[in-house]
Amino acid sequence: MKFFYTSLLFLLASLSVVGQQLPSTLWDNASTYSYMYYPKTLDQTSTFHIQTNHHFLAFNYKNVHLEKLDFFTNPMNIQEAHHQNLPEASFKKDQDLLGLYLVYDGVKYKVVTGADIATNNELIESGQFFHRRYITGLALEDGPDFPFSLEIASWNDVISFEFEFTGNQVPEDEMELVLELELPQKEVKSTKLISKQVNIQTKAGKKLRLLSATENGAVTFKKNKFSVSAPISGRKVSATLITANTENEVHQLQFSAKEKTSPFSDLEIKEDPLHQSTVVSINDNIEGLDGMERIDLSFKNNSAKTVFRRLVFEKTDAVQNITGVSILLRDNDGNPLGIPVQISKNWHMEPAKFNGPWLRAYTKIAIPPKSEVNIEFTRVSGFWGSLPAASHSQLSLVGWPSAQTKNNQLWEQSAIGAFGESICYEPDGGQASTMMTDVRPLMIQSTIEGVANPKVWNWTGNVGGGDFMRVYDMDGKKQQIANIKTRHKRLSPNMTEVVYAGVTEGGEASYELMTSIYRTDDYNRGTYTLKIKVDKPLQFSRLALVQVGSETYAYSTEKMFAYGNEKGLIKEMENQWEDKKYLQKEIKIEGETPWLSMHQAVNPVAKQWGSWANKGLVLRDWKAVIGGKEVAPRFSTYGIHRGRVNSNLMEINLPSDIKTLQAGDSIEFTVVMCIIPQEAESYYGPNQAFKAFLEEAEDTWKPIFREAQQNNLELEVSNGKVIRKCPLKIEVEDESKALEVNFKSGVGYIPMTVAGLKSYKDLKLVLKRNGNPIQLEQEKHGNDYWQTDFEPTSKTWELTYSIPLDVTLQP
């Protein structure tokens, strides 16, 4: 047998522009931001915040108080807002700006009790454009014992409140539902009622508009207090506050959506006045895991001004291959545009108002005056071109039968393909007190006779979880990361990049965790960059910078542990186990690329899952400055007992004599988590090089060493600058010339992002491996093998490719 390198020159030559020149207004809303978060840990607060580039609100779901409502004329940019909050000093304690009432026989009964637990403060959608919470269990102070709920939703420039009677039978007596909203008196300069809408101008010059989408709703106001009322027979009363762009003439922007594949249906479009958006009902017209749903979006602006639409693409009742969803907008030639699209979904089906299955994609599109524009909505699931797609979505848990008191909070799910989950995250740690929850191997099938699962192209067993910056105070109590805001920088289909920013529980240090998976056909890798900056002393009895699995979420036991570096194995040993004890501690690994391997896993659920996986960690970059000096990492294993499983966790630590971090200390590193099929026989994927390697090295430390050594990328770049090695990112120097990259190492498909581009297309690119041209033949439907993202701060584009670096096995 011999190995040879794939050889074919890949050159994306400068292409002539076919069809229309797209206007720059399409990317106007890429800098839009909207963050919904808890300012403290779930144990410390019942108030959540929504912060956008146009407004801010703070709402307490237990006492039903709108504690703060503010409007911005000079907002922070998307990056600043990700790391900064409004100062707490700006809050007035015990403000109650929203009143919810039942009026019966002339008496107003006020809602004073909200959700008793976080689970009843349901998170429905969350992302760059749109957030929604649904709060159940509301009760009146006195009066009739009726059940009520409240929906609070927000685009970046619209806030809506909907107060709902949720009893089984509507009372026969005449009653009214009333929603009263009070704006800060010092803010309001003038108000004017025009056709059930109130135009408001603040003293800072901000224009607002308040309206109601409720049928038979009556809108009144007095100074800074606004009231909407409606008969209880309609069950609901609502108020919508437009906080920016009040003069957007959406009626002047004609819009249609038509399928580009058989049966070429015109799609149903309806207006949603409550949320001030346009909803397109998509048909799930996607054939199989490698199919593509394509919809022509046609816009015609008849106005003399730029006009935009808030768009929602929605599928309910049944959604094919919902575990992996990649949605992007492309031009008529199939070039991805990089316009951000938020993806929210739910597949949980226990009875609830917002239970699944449903899929919704959110974006905003602006069209310049007197112009027509056509672009394409593209959706794939299992495959983007010939490789499994990478995707990251917000997943609602409503309808999942959990008894946890902190269920129904932010849960995010990433997938390689659409074969089940790959890695899941629960940033607030409400249920499992850990950041990383479910972790599953890729493309393995059962090898046990009589055990059906896992099946081909389907879910696999859960070998999760993991955590980052796991801090225990001097009394041994775990400290949660608080104030976590989520930024979706790129969501699909070649690579994901999602950043969670927060602070330690006492505010001693800032926390930023970048998470990423990428398009591949061998095994599941999660790439993580953790940045910690200390502002005031942080004392701890224990600190795990990385922990895989987690003390509160682990499902696997491995018999063997090994560690080494880029040169090979340093030591292998049998795992010893003792609950809540370090078994291996203060391991110092010399070399450029330390790695850890947990292998010879014992499948704890062999009757349900007929194959399993091993785990490993590779440390790519490391810099820790403690007390003004650089400190090398330490590695350890920690024993825990969870359920019926005794697990040994892998950790990355600081030296054990460090028990305090001081102001000015900092830690930054990148680590790759690898989930390796335990048996070569179980892997059914198409990567023959990986399959052949597993046949010789299954259930050993060698797959992790292979990843550590080969993907410690060595490369030569011409006409570009490497600004990040893992995941690889190169900034082009002269866009008129070809960017040339020659890889001297690598295994599998690795993502390469080219940044600093002035156009979303026409990139000139030459790729080689040891001087031999690399082939990129990965498309299936046409131009479906690269990803485009728009960087709103620099107003440039970034293109990401999946580069094949495997050595191919030949007879």
C-alpha positions, 0 to 999 in steps of 0.5 A: 500500500502507498499514500499519495496526495490529492492533486488538482489545482483549485482556483476561484478565478475572478468571475464576471457578475451575472445578473443584478448588482446587489445594493449595499443596503442588504447588509445594513442590519448585519450590525443589529444586536439583541441580547437577552440574559440574566444579569446574575446567576439563576439562583440570585435573580428573577430578573432578565434583561433585553438589550438591543441597539435601540432599547433596554428593558429589565423584567422580574418574572416573579413579581411581574415588574417591568423594572426598567425601560430605556431608549438609546440615541447613541448606542454601543456597537455590537462588540461593546454591547456584548461585553458591557451592561447598563450601569446598575446605578441607573436602575430605580428599585421596585419600579413597576412600569407595566400593569396587568389588570382584570376589570370586573364591575368597575373594579380593577384587579391587578396581577401581582404574582408571576412565575414561581420558578424559572421553568415557568419563565419560558424562553421561546426564541433567542438570537441576534434579531428576535427574543421571546419569553412566555411567563405562565402562572400569573395570578391576581392580587384578589378578585377571581381566581383566573389563570393568566400568562404574559408574552414579552417579545423583542426585535432590536427595534420593537417591544411587544407585550401580550397579556392573555387569559388562559382559562379553559372557559371564557367567563360569561360576565362582561370583563376587560383585560387591561395592559398599562405601560408607563414610560419614564416621565422625564423621557416623554416630550410629546404624544399624539394619538392617530388612528389607535396609534400613539406617536411619542417623542422623547426629550432626547429626540427619539421617536417612538410609536405605540399601537395594539394588535388586539382586535377591538382593542382601545388605546388611550393615554395620559401624559406618560401612561398608556393603556390598552383594553379589550373584552376578555371574550377575545382572551388577549390584549397587547401593546406593541412599542416601536422603538426606532424606524417609526417612519419605515413605510413597509407597505411600500415594499412589495414582497413575494416568495416562490419555490425554485424547485418543484412544485414551484409554489407561491408561498403564503405570506402574512403580516404579524402586527403584534411583532411588526414582522412578515411571516413566510410559511415555508413548505419543508420542500427539501428532499432527503438529507442531501436535499436543498430547499430554495425559495426566490425572494422578490422585493420591489420598493416603490418608495423614495426612501430605503424600506426594510422588512422584518422577515420570519421564515416559519415551518410548523407541525412537522420539520424534516431533519430538524436536528441540523438546520443551515439557512443562508441567503444567496444571490441568483448565481448561488453565491452566499451573501453573508446576511445574518439569519437567526435560527430558532427551533423546537422538536419537543412535543409535550403539550404546551403553547409553544411546543414543537415541532417548529422552525423559525428563521429571522432576518431583516432586509432593507431595499433602497428607493425605487428598486427591485431586488431578487435573492434566494433563501437556501436551506439544507440539513444533512449535507452542504454539498458533498460533506455534512453541514455544520450548524448551530441553533437556539433550541427551545426546551418547551414541551420537553418533560423535565421536572427541573425547576430551572428548565426552559432557559437558553439551550443551544445545539450544534450539529454536524449533519442532521443525524442528531445532536453533536454538542449542546450548551446551556450557558446559564447552567440551570439544569446540569450546572455545566456549560456543555451538556450532550456530546455525541459521536459522529457517524457510528452504528451499532455493532452489537447484535440485537441492539438497533441503535445507533442507526445509520444517519441517526442519533448516537449515544451521549458521552457528554458533557464538559465545562469551562472556568469551573470555580469553587470558592474557599468553602467548596461551593461552585460559582456560576458564570453570570451575566452571560450574553450570546453572540452568534458570529457565524452559524452555518454551513461550513463552520460555527462560531458562537461566543458566550461572554459573562463574568464570574459570580462575584464579578471578579473576572470577565469570561469569554468562551468561543465555541466552534464545530466544522463541516467534516466527514470523520469525527466530532471535534469541538474547538474552544477559545477561553479568555479570562481577564481578572479585575479584582482578587478571585480566591478559589479552593479549586479551579478547572479551566477545562473539564471533560466530562463534567462533575454534574454531567458525565455518562462515560467510564474509560479504563485507560488514560494517556498523555503526550505531545506532538512527538508522541506518547509520554505516559499511558496508565490504567485509570484509578477511580475515587469519588471527588478526588484527583487521581492524576495531578500536576501533570506538566507536559513539555512541548508545543502541543499537549494532548490527553486521551481517555480510551477503552471506554465502557459502554454503560448503556449497551442494551440501548446503544450498540456502539460508543466513543472515546474522548480526548483533548488537544491544547493548541495555544496557551498564554497565562500571565499570573502575578506578572509571570507566564505560567505553564498549564497543568493537566489532571484527572478527577474522579466523580460518581454520577448515577450508576457511572464512575467517571474520570474527568480530564482537566486543564488547570493552573499550578495547584499552589495558585489559589488566588488570581489578582487584578491584571492576571489573564488566561487565554488558550484554545483547546480541541475536544475530539470524540473518537469512534471506539471501534473501526467497525462502527464508523460508517462515514466515507473517510477512508483514510480515517477508517483505515487508521482506526482499523489499526489504532482503534480504542487507543491513544493514537487517534488523539496523537494523530489529531494533535500532531497533524492538525498542528498546522504548518503552512506557507501563505502568500498575499495574506497574513495568518491571524488565527491558527485554530480555527485557521483564519487568514487576512488577505493583503491584496484582493486583486491578486490570488491568495496562495496557501501551501499546507505542510500538515493536516488531517481530515477537513479543516476550516479556513476563513479568509477575512478582510474581503471587500466583496462576497465573491470573486475571491482568487484562491490557490491551495496546495499540500506540500506543493501539490494542488488541492482539489475542492470538488464538494458541490452538489447543487451548485456553489454549495461548498463555502460559507460567507459571513459579513463582519459588521465592524469592519464592513468586510466579508469573510469566506470559509472553506473546508480544506481536505488535508487527508492522505488518501489510502490506495492499494 
